[in-house]
Amino acid sequence: MLLRKVCSLISKAVLVFFVLINISIAEEIVLKVGDTVPAFKLPYATQEKVDFDGISSEDLKGSRYVLAFYPADWSGGCTTEMCNFRDSITAFTKLDVEVYPVSGDYIFSHQAWAQHHNLPFKLLGDHTREFGKKMGVYMPDNGMMSRSVFVVGPDGKFEFINYEYSVKDGKDFEELKKALEKSE
């Protein structure tokens, strides 16, 4: 419990610092709908376990999935985003779509966060930031990922991309759900 509180306070302090100095420039890579997802293999955590062997783009071939990049576990905006995904997990399941949140946090933080918020998905850890760089979401000035959402089709190509995903009013979440339903 103490570890969770400490992690939460540190994450919030870091986010506040970078918001105050307005550093949010991501890498110059911009992927487009129709591009192929860059190859990846990332460790993950769930409420129940930590898996260092991870999951890869190769493992996911043939399935539709959402890659939801976010800056940090334990922050207010990221918690709102993941709880929105959690609360809509039945809708995603009906559409045969898996959600894979990705951040640069350690997978041990992911596991504690998943347990605390009852998150039902695999939280991928890109601690080296290499996948985030390939996706164009890594912000080198602050070491975090920008909040971005990608839908990858069974063929490994992007069906939907939102590099400016926001949790402020729910519009982007509704846009994502419509895109998933439309391309079903």
Secondary structure, 3 states (H helix, E strand, C coil): CHHHHHHHHHHHHHHHHHHHCCCCCCCCCCCCCCCECCCCEEEEECCCCEEEEEEEHHHHCCCEEEEEECCCCCCHHHHHHHHHHHHCHHHHHHCCEEEEEEECCCHHHHHHHHHHHCCCCCEEECCCCHHHHHHCCEECCCCEECCEEEEECCCCEEEEEECCCCCCCCHHHHHHHHHHHHCC
